[in-house]
Amino acid sequence: MSEFGKKLLESMEQAVEIAQGDMPKSDYAEHIVQVARAPERVDVKAIRKSMGMTQAGFAASFGLSLYTLRGWEQGKRKPDPAARAYLRVIEKAPDTVRAALAD
């Protein structure tokens, strides 16, 4: 078995011990991670308008399809969770998104 495989097996055995309460808390560190979730709703048109951009300009600036953007704004389509998260980032930090896309 590879070294990686051995470490993986050891980690799994430790996880079972922790889950069963067989390992003292002093022997391991516990980390609580908050899971980020995409917003349930995003007002795409409001985001774009708040930036003073046309549909074509917004789509071009942020790598979106103009057809898709229009569908979102007209309510014919809904952004998936990844798109909603991306739109939220655009709303909060548009210059950062532009800089990242320019590289």
N, CA, C and O atoms as a GROMACS GRO file, in nm:
protein
  412
    1MET      N    1   0.085  -0.118   0.000
    1MET     CA    2   0.000   0.000   0.000
    1MET      C    3   0.090   0.124   0.000
    1MET      O    4   0.194   0.126   0.066
    2SER      N    5   0.049   0.226  -0.074
    2SER     CA    6   0.127   0.349  -0.081
    2SER      C    7   0.123   0.424   0.051
    2SER      O    8   0.038   0.398   0.136
    3GLU      N    9   0.215   0.518   0.068
    3GLU     CA   10   0.218   0.600   0.190
    3GLU      C   11   0.089   0.679   0.203
    3GLU      O   12   0.033   0.692   0.312
    4PHE      N   13   0.041   0.732   0.091
    4PHE     CA   14  -0.085   0.805   0.092
    4PHE      C   15  -0.199   0.715   0.138
    4PHE      O   16  -0.282   0.755   0.219
    5GLY      N   17  -0.203   0.594   0.085
    5GLY     CA   18  -0.307   0.498   0.122
    5GLY      C   19  -0.305   0.466   0.270
    5GLY      O   20  -0.409   0.455   0.334
    6LYS      N   21  -0.183   0.450   0.326
    6LYS     CA   22  -0.169   0.422   0.469
    6LYS      C   23  -0.223   0.538   0.552
    6LYS      O   24  -0.295   0.517   0.650
    7LYS      N   25  -0.187   0.660   0.513
    7LYS     CA   26  -0.233   0.778   0.588
    7LYS      C   27  -0.385   0.794   0.577
    7LYS      O   28  -0.451   0.832   0.673
    8LEU      N   29  -0.437   0.764   0.461
    8LEU     CA   30  -0.582   0.773   0.441
    8LEU      C   31  -0.654   0.672   0.530
    8LEU      O   32  -0.754   0.704   0.593
    9LEU      N   33  -0.604   0.550   0.533
    9LEU     CA   34  -0.664   0.446   0.616
    9LEU      C   35  -0.657   0.484   0.764
    9LEU      O   36  -0.753   0.466   0.839
   10GLU      N   37  -0.542   0.536   0.807
   10GLU     CA   38  -0.525   0.579   0.946
   10GLU      C   39  -0.624   0.692   0.980
   10GLU      O   40  -0.683   0.692   1.088
   11SER      N   41  -0.640   0.785   0.889
   11SER     CA   42  -0.734   0.896   0.911
   11SER      C   43  -0.877   0.845   0.923
   11SER      O   44  -0.954   0.894   1.006
   12MET      N   45  -0.912   0.747   0.841
   12MET     CA   46  -1.047   0.692   0.846
   12MET      C   47  -1.070   0.620   0.979
   12MET      O   48  -1.178   0.630   1.038
   13GLU      N   49  -0.970   0.548   1.024
   13GLU     CA   50  -0.983   0.478   1.153
   13GLU      C   51  -0.999   0.579   1.267
   13GLU      O   52  -1.079   0.557   1.358
   14GLN      N   53  -0.924   0.690   1.260
   14GLN     CA   54  -0.937   0.794   1.362
   14GLN      C   55  -1.076   0.858   1.357
   14GLN      O   56  -1.135   0.887   1.461
   15ALA      N   57  -1.127   0.879   1.238
   15ALA     CA   58  -1.261   0.938   1.223
   15ALA      C   59  -1.366   0.849   1.288
   15ALA      O   60  -1.459   0.898   1.353
   16VAL      N   61  -1.352   0.718   1.271
   16VAL     CA   62  -1.446   0.624   1.334
   16VAL      C   63  -1.435   0.633   1.486
   16VAL      O   64  -1.536   0.634   1.556
   17GLU      N   65  -1.312   0.638   1.538
   17GLU     CA   66  -1.292   0.649   1.683
   17GLU      C   67  -1.356   0.776   1.738
   17GLU      O   68  -1.421   0.774   1.842
   18ILE      N   69  -1.338   0.886   1.666
   18ILE     CA   70  -1.396   1.014   1.709
   18ILE      C   71  -1.547   1.005   1.707
   18ILE      O   72  -1.614   1.046   1.803
   19ALA      N   73  -1.602   0.952   1.599
   19ALA     CA   74  -1.748   0.942   1.585
   19ALA      C   75  -1.810   0.854   1.694
   19ALA      O   76  -1.921   0.880   1.740
   20GLN      N   77  -1.738   0.751   1.734
   20GLN     CA   78  -1.789   0.659   1.836
   20GLN      C   79  -1.759   0.708   1.978
   20GLN      O   80  -1.802   0.647   2.076
   21GLY      N   81  -1.684   0.819   1.988
   21GLY     CA   82  -1.650   0.874   2.120
   21GLY      C   83  -1.538   0.799   2.189
   21GLY      O   84  -1.522   0.810   2.310
   22ASP      N   85  -1.460   0.722   2.113
   22ASP     CA   86  -1.352   0.642   2.171
   22ASP      C   87  -1.218   0.716   2.179
   22ASP      O   88  -1.124   0.666   2.241
   23MET      N   89  -1.208   0.834   2.118
   23MET     CA   90  -1.083   0.909   2.121
   23MET      C   91  -1.102   1.032   2.210
   23MET      O   92  -1.198   1.106   2.193
   24PRO      N   93  -1.010   1.055   2.304
   24PRO     CA   94  -1.021   1.173   2.390
   24PRO      C   95  -1.014   1.302   2.308
   24PRO      O   96  -0.936   1.311   2.213
   25LYS      N   97  -1.094   1.401   2.345
   25LYS     CA   98  -1.097   1.527   2.271
   25LYS      C   99  -0.961   1.595   2.267
   25LYS      O  100  -0.933   1.672   2.175
   26SER      N  101  -0.877   1.567   2.364
   26SER     CA  102  -0.744   1.628   2.366
   26SER      C  103  -0.653   1.574   2.255
   26SER      O  104  -0.547   1.631   2.228
   27ASP      N  105  -0.693   1.464   2.191
   27ASP     CA  106  -0.611   1.402   2.087
   27ASP      C  107  -0.642   1.451   1.945
   27ASP      O  108  -0.577   1.409   1.850
   28TYR      N  109  -0.739   1.538   1.931
   28TYR     CA  110  -0.773   1.587   1.798
   28TYR      C  111  -0.828   1.729   1.805
   28TYR      O  112  -0.872   1.774   1.911
   29ALA      N  113  -0.824   1.797   1.693
   29ALA     CA  114  -0.878   1.933   1.684
   29ALA      C  115  -1.010   1.926   1.607
   29ALA      O  116  -1.023   1.853   1.509
   30GLU      N  117  -1.104   2.003   1.653
   30GLU     CA  118  -1.235   2.007   1.588
   30GLU      C  119  -1.250   2.142   1.518
   30GLU      O  120  -1.227   2.247   1.579
   31HIS      N  121  -1.287   2.140   1.393
   31HIS     CA  122  -1.305   2.262   1.315
   31HIS      C  123  -1.449   2.270   1.266
   31HIS      O  124  -1.501   2.174   1.207
   32ILE      N  125  -1.511   2.382   1.290
   32ILE     CA  126  -1.647   2.402   1.242
   32ILE      C  127  -1.639   2.496   1.122
   32ILE      O  128  -1.585   2.606   1.132
   33VAL      N  129  -1.693   2.452   1.012
   33VAL     CA  130  -1.687   2.529   0.888
   33VAL      C  131  -1.828   2.571   0.850
   33VAL      O  132  -1.919   2.489   0.844
   34GLN      N  133  -1.843   2.700   0.825
   34GLN     CA  134  -1.973   2.748   0.780
   34GLN      C  135  -1.980   2.732   0.628
   34GLN      O  136  -1.893   2.780   0.556
   35VAL      N  137  -2.081   2.665   0.583
   35VAL     CA  138  -2.096   2.640   0.440
   35VAL      C  139  -2.166   2.759   0.376
   35VAL      O  140  -2.273   2.802   0.418
   36ALA      N  141  -2.102   2.811   0.272
   36ALA     CA  142  -2.162   2.923   0.199
   36ALA      C  143  -2.269   2.870   0.105
   36ALA      O  144  -2.253   2.765   0.043
   37ARG      N  145  -2.375   2.942   0.095
   37ARG     CA  146  -2.484   2.903   0.006
   37ARG      C  147  -2.514   3.019  -0.089
   37ARG      O  148  -2.503   3.136  -0.053
   38ALA      N  149  -2.550   2.984  -0.208
   38ALA     CA  150  -2.589   3.086  -0.305
   38ALA      C  151  -2.720   3.148  -0.260
   38ALA      O  152  -2.805   3.080  -0.202
   39PRO      N  153  -2.737   3.277  -0.284
   39PRO     CA  154  -2.865   3.339  -0.247
   39PRO      C  155  -2.980   3.273  -0.324
   39PRO      O  156  -2.962   3.227  -0.437
   40GLU      N  157  -3.096   3.268  -0.262
   40GLU     CA  158  -3.212   3.207  -0.326
   40GLU      C  159  -3.257   3.288  -0.448
   40GLU      O  160  -3.296   3.233  -0.550
   41ARG      N  161  -3.252   3.420  -0.434
   41ARG     CA  162  -3.296   3.507  -0.543
   41ARG      C  163  -3.192   3.615  -0.568
   41ARG      O  164  -3.128   3.664  -0.476
   42VAL      N  165  -3.179   3.651  -0.692
   42VAL     CA  166  -3.090   3.759  -0.731
   42VAL      C  167  -3.165   3.843  -0.834
   42VAL      O  168  -3.217   3.790  -0.932
   43ASP      N  169  -3.171   3.974  -0.811
   43ASP     CA  170  -3.237   4.064  -0.906
   43ASP      C  171  -3.132   4.112  -1.005
   43ASP      O  172  -3.067   4.214  -0.985
   44VAL      N  173  -3.118   4.036  -1.112
   44VAL     CA  174  -3.013   4.061  -1.211
   44VAL      C  175  -3.028   4.201  -1.270
   44VAL      O  176  -2.929   4.274  -1.284
   45LYS      N  177  -3.148   4.238  -1.305
   45LYS     CA  178  -3.171   4.369  -1.366
   45LYS      C  179  -3.132   4.482  -1.271
   45LYS      O  180  -3.071   4.580  -1.313
   46ALA      N  181  -3.166   4.468  -1.144
   46ALA     CA  182  -3.132   4.571  -1.045
   46ALA      C  183  -2.981   4.583  -1.029
   46ALA      O  184  -2.928   4.693  -1.016
   47ILE      N  185  -2.912   4.470  -1.030
   47ILE     CA  186  -2.765   4.473  -1.019
   47ILE      C  187  -2.707   4.548  -1.138
   47ILE      O  188  -2.623   4.636  -1.122
   48ARG      N  189  -2.752   4.512  -1.257
   48ARG     CA  190  -2.700   4.575  -1.378
   48ARG      C  191  -2.731   4.724  -1.380
   48ARG      O  192  -2.643   4.806  -1.408
   49LYS      N  193  -2.855   4.760  -1.348
   49LYS     CA  194  -2.895   4.901  -1.351
   49LYS      C  195  -2.820   4.983  -1.246
   49LYS      O  196  -2.786   5.099  -1.270
   50SER      N  197  -2.795   4.923  -1.129
   50SER     CA  198  -2.722   4.996  -1.024
   50SER      C  199  -2.580   5.030  -1.069
   50SER      O  200  -2.518   5.122  -1.015
   51MET      N  201  -2.531   4.956  -1.167
   51MET     CA  202  -2.398   4.981  -1.220
   51MET      C  203  -2.403   5.072  -1.343
   51MET      O  204  -2.300   5.106  -1.400
   52GLY      N  205  -2.525   5.110  -1.384
   52GLY     CA  206  -2.542   5.198  -1.499
   52GLY      C  207  -2.498   5.136  -1.630
   52GLY      O  208  -2.444   5.204  -1.717
   53MET      N  209  -2.521   5.006  -1.644
   53MET     CA  210  -2.475   4.936  -1.763
   53MET      C  211  -2.591   4.886  -1.848
   53MET      O  212  -2.699   4.857  -1.798
   54THR      N  213  -2.566   4.878  -1.977
   54THR     CA  214  -2.662   4.817  -2.068
   54THR      C  215  -2.651   4.665  -2.053
   54THR      O  216  -2.555   4.614  -1.994
   55GLN      N  217  -2.748   4.594  -2.107
   55GLN     CA  218  -2.740   4.448  -2.104
   55GLN      C  219  -2.616   4.400  -2.177
   55GLN      O  220  -2.544   4.312  -2.129
   56ALA      N  221  -2.590   4.458  -2.294
   56ALA     CA  222  -2.475   4.416  -2.374
   56ALA      C  223  -2.344   4.444  -2.300
   56ALA      O  224  -2.253   4.361  -2.300
   57GLY      N  225  -2.335   4.560  -2.238
   57GLY     CA  226  -2.214   4.596  -2.165
   57GLY      C  227  -2.191   4.508  -2.043
   57GLY      O  228  -2.079   4.465  -2.017
   58PHE      N  229  -2.298   4.481  -1.970
   58PHE     CA  230  -2.289   4.396  -1.851
   58PHE      C  231  -2.246   4.255  -1.890
   58PHE      O  232  -2.156   4.197  -1.830
   59ALA      N  233  -2.312   4.201  -1.992
   59ALA     CA  234  -2.279   4.066  -2.037
   59ALA      C  235  -2.133   4.057  -2.082
   59ALA      O  236  -2.062   3.963  -2.046
   60ALA      N  237  -2.089   4.154  -2.161
   60ALA     CA  238  -1.952   4.153  -2.211
   60ALA      C  239  -1.850   4.171  -2.098
   60ALA      O  240  -1.745   4.106  -2.097
   61SER      N  241  -1.881   4.257  -2.003
   61SER     CA  242  -1.787   4.286  -1.893
   61SER      C  243  -1.765   4.166  -1.802
   61SER      O  244  -1.656   4.148  -1.748
   62PHE      N  245  -1.869   4.085  -1.786
   62PHE     CA  246  -1.860   3.977  -1.688
   62PHE      C  247  -1.867   3.836  -1.749
   62PHE      O  248  -1.888   3.738  -1.678
   63GLY      N  249  -1.848   3.827  -1.881
   63GLY     CA  250  -1.839   3.697  -1.946
   63GLY      C  251  -1.968   3.619  -1.950
   63GLY      O  252  -1.969   3.496  -1.943
   64LEU      N  253  -2.078   3.692  -1.962
   64LEU     CA  254  -2.209   3.628  -1.968
   64LEU      C  255  -2.264   3.633  -2.110
   64LEU      O  256  -2.230   3.722  -2.188
   65SER      N  257  -2.348   3.538  -2.142
   65SER     CA  258  -2.418   3.540  -2.270
   65SER      C  259  -2.529   3.645  -2.263
   65SER      O  260  -2.606   3.648  -2.168
   66LEU      N  261  -2.536   3.729  -2.364
   66LEU     CA  262  -2.641   3.830  -2.368
   66LEU      C  263  -2.779   3.763  -2.370
   66LEU      O  264  -2.872   3.811  -2.307
   67TYR      N  265  -2.790   3.654  -2.443
   67TYR     CA  266  -2.916   3.579  -2.450
   67TYR      C  267  -2.958   3.530  -2.311
   67TYR      O  268  -3.074   3.542  -2.272
   68THR      N  269  -2.862   3.475  -2.238
   68THR     CA  270  -2.890   3.424  -2.103
   68THR      C  271  -2.928   3.538  -2.010
   68THR      O  272  -3.025   3.527  -1.934
   69LEU      N  273  -2.854   3.648  -2.015
   69LEU     CA  274  -2.884   3.764  -1.931
   69LEU      C  275  -3.025   3.815  -1.957
   69LEU      O  276  -3.099   3.843  -1.863
   70ARG      N  277  -3.062   3.825  -2.083
   70ARG     CA  278  -3.198   3.871  -2.116
   70ARG      C  279  -3.303   3.774  -2.062
   70ARG      O  280  -3.407   3.816  -2.012
   71GLY      N  281  -3.276   3.645  -2.073
   71GLY     CA  282  -3.369   3.546  -2.020
   71GLY      C  283  -3.388   3.560  -1.870
   71GLY      O  284  -3.499   3.548  -1.820
   72TRP      N  285  -3.279   3.585  -1.798
   72TRP     CA  286  -3.288   3.606  -1.653
   72TRP      C  287  -3.370   3.729  -1.622
   72TRP      O  288  -3.459   3.726  -1.536
   73GLU      N  289  -3.341   3.837  -1.691
   73GLU     CA  290  -3.410   3.963  -1.662
   73GLU      C  291  -3.558   3.957  -1.697
   73GLU      O  292  -3.640   4.020  -1.630
   74GLN      N  293  -3.593   3.882  -1.800
   74GLN     CA  294  -3.733   3.872  -1.842
   74GLN      C  295  -3.808   3.763  -1.765
   74GLN      O  296  -3.928   3.744  -1.786
   75GLY      N  297  -3.739   3.692  -1.679
   75GLY     CA  298  -3.803   3.587  -1.601
   75GLY      C  299  -3.828   3.459  -1.678
   75GLY      O  300  -3.899   3.370  -1.629
   76LYS      N  301  -3.772   3.446  -1.797
   76LYS     CA  302  -3.789   3.325  -1.876
   76LYS      C  303  -3.697   3.213  -1.828
   76LYS      O  304  -3.726   3.095  -1.846
   77ARG      N  305  -3.587   3.253  -1.766
   77ARG     CA  306  -3.491   3.157  -1.713
   77ARG      C  307  -3.450   3.203  -1.574
   77ARG      O  308  -3.464   3.321  -1.540
   78LYS      N  309  -3.400   3.110  -1.494
   78LYS     CA  310  -3.351   3.145  -1.361
   78LYS      C  311  -3.204   3.105  -1.351
   78LYS      O  312  -3.166   2.997  -1.396
   79PRO      N  313  -3.123   3.192  -1.293
   79PRO     CA  314  -2.982   3.155  -1.276
   79PRO      C  315  -2.968   3.034  -1.183
   79PRO      O  316  -3.038   3.025  -1.082
   80ASP      N  317  -2.879   2.943  -1.217
   80ASP     CA  318  -2.853   2.829  -1.129
   80ASP      C  319  -2.774   2.878  -1.007
   80ASP      O  320  -2.732   2.994  -1.005
   81PRO      N  321  -2.754   2.794  -0.906
   81PRO     CA  322  -2.686   2.840  -0.785
   81PRO      C  323  -2.548   2.902  -0.810
   81PRO      O  324  -2.513   3.001  -0.746
   82ALA      N  325  -2.470   2.844  -0.900
   82ALA     CA  326  -2.338   2.900  -0.928
   82ALA      C  327  -2.350   3.039  -0.990
   82ALA      O  328  -2.274   3.129  -0.956
   83ALA      N  329  -2.444   3.056  -1.081
   83ALA     CA  330  -2.465   3.186  -1.144
   83ALA      C  331  -2.515   3.288  -1.042
   83ALA      O  332  -2.474   3.404  -1.046
   84ARG      N  333  -2.604   3.244  -0.951
   84ARG     CA  334  -2.652   3.337  -0.847
   84ARG      C  335  -2.538   3.382  -0.757
   84ARG      O  336  -2.531   3.499  -0.720
   85ALA      N  337  -2.450   3.290  -0.723
   85ALA     CA  338  -2.334   3.326  -0.641
   85ALA      C  339  -2.243   3.423  -0.716
   85ALA      O  340  -2.196   3.521  -0.659
   86TYR      N  341  -2.220   3.396  -0.844
   86TYR     CA  342  -2.137   3.483  -0.927
   86TYR      C  343  -2.199   3.622  -0.937
   86TYR      O  344  -2.129   3.723  -0.925
   87LEU      N  345  -2.328   3.629  -0.958
   87LEU     CA  346  -2.397   3.758  -0.967
   87LEU      C  347  -2.388   3.834  -0.835
   87LEU      O  348  -2.376   3.957  -0.835
   88ARG      N  349  -2.394   3.764  -0.724
   88ARG     CA  350  -2.380   3.830  -0.593
   88ARG      C  351  -2.240   3.889  -0.579
   88ARG      O  352  -2.224   4.000  -0.527
   89VAL      N  353  -2.138   3.816  -0.624
   89VAL     CA  354  -2.002   3.867  -0.618
   89VAL      C  355  -1.988   3.989  -0.709
   89VAL      O  356  -1.923   4.087  -0.671
   90ILE      N  357  -2.048   3.983  -0.826
   90ILE     CA  358  -2.046   4.100  -0.916
   90ILE      C  359  -2.110   4.219  -0.847
   90ILE      O  360  -2.059   4.330  -0.854
   91GLU      N  361  -2.222   4.195  -0.779
   91GLU     CA  362  -2.293   4.303  -0.711
   91GLU      C  363  -2.206   4.366  -0.601
   91GLU      O  364  -2.204   4.488  -0.586
   92LYS      N  365  -2.137   4.284  -0.525
   92LYS     CA  366  -2.059   4.331  -0.411
   92LYS      C  367  -1.921   4.383  -0.448
   92LYS      O  368  -1.870   4.474  -0.383
   93ALA      N  369  -1.859   4.326  -0.551
   93ALA     CA  370  -1.721   4.361  -0.584
   93ALA      C  371  -1.696   4.358  -0.734
   93ALA      O  372  -1.615   4.279  -0.781
   94PRO      N  373  -1.765   4.442  -0.810
   94PRO     CA  374  -1.752   4.437  -0.956
   94PRO      C  375  -1.610   4.463  -1.006
   94PRO      O  376  -1.567   4.400  -1.103
   95ASP      N  377  -1.538   4.554  -0.942
   95ASP     CA  378  -1.402   4.583  -0.987
   95ASP      C  379  -1.309   4.463  -0.966
   95ASP      O  380  -1.220   4.438  -1.047
   96THR      N  381  -1.330   4.391  -0.859
   96THR     CA  382  -1.250   4.272  -0.832
   96THR      C  383  -1.277   4.166  -0.937
   96THR      O  384  -1.184   4.099  -0.984
   97VAL      N  385  -1.403   4.149  -0.974
   97VAL     CA  386  -1.439   4.050  -1.077
   97VAL      C  387  -1.376   4.090  -1.210
   97VAL      O  388  -1.319   4.006  -1.280
   98ARG      N  389  -1.386   4.218  -1.245
   98ARG     CA  390  -1.326   4.264  -1.371
   98ARG      C  391  -1.176   4.239  -1.372
   98ARG      O  392  -1.121   4.192  -1.472
   99ALA      N  393  -1.110   4.270  -1.261
   99ALA     CA  394  -0.965   4.250  -1.253
   99ALA      C  395  -0.930   4.102  -1.266
   99ALA      O  396  -0.834   4.067  -1.334
  100ALA      N  397  -1.008   4.016  -1.203
  100ALA     CA  398  -0.981   3.872  -1.210
  100ALA      C  399  -1.000   3.821  -1.352
  100ALA      O  400  -0.924   3.736  -1.398
  101LEU      N  401  -1.100   3.871  -1.421
  101LEU     CA  402  -1.127   3.826  -1.557
  101LEU      C  403  -1.027   3.882  -1.658
  101LEU      O  404  -1.009   3.825  -1.765
  102ALA      N  405  -0.962   3.992  -1.623
  102ALA     CA  406  -0.867   4.055  -1.714
  102ALA      C  407  -0.735   3.980  -1.721
  102ALA      O  408  -0.660   3.995  -1.818
  103ASP      N  409  -0.705   3.900  -1.620
  103ASP     CA  410  -0.577   3.827  -1.618
  103ASP      C  411  -0.574   3.714  -1.715
  103ASP      O  412  -0.473   3.643  -1.725
   0.00000   0.00000   0.00000
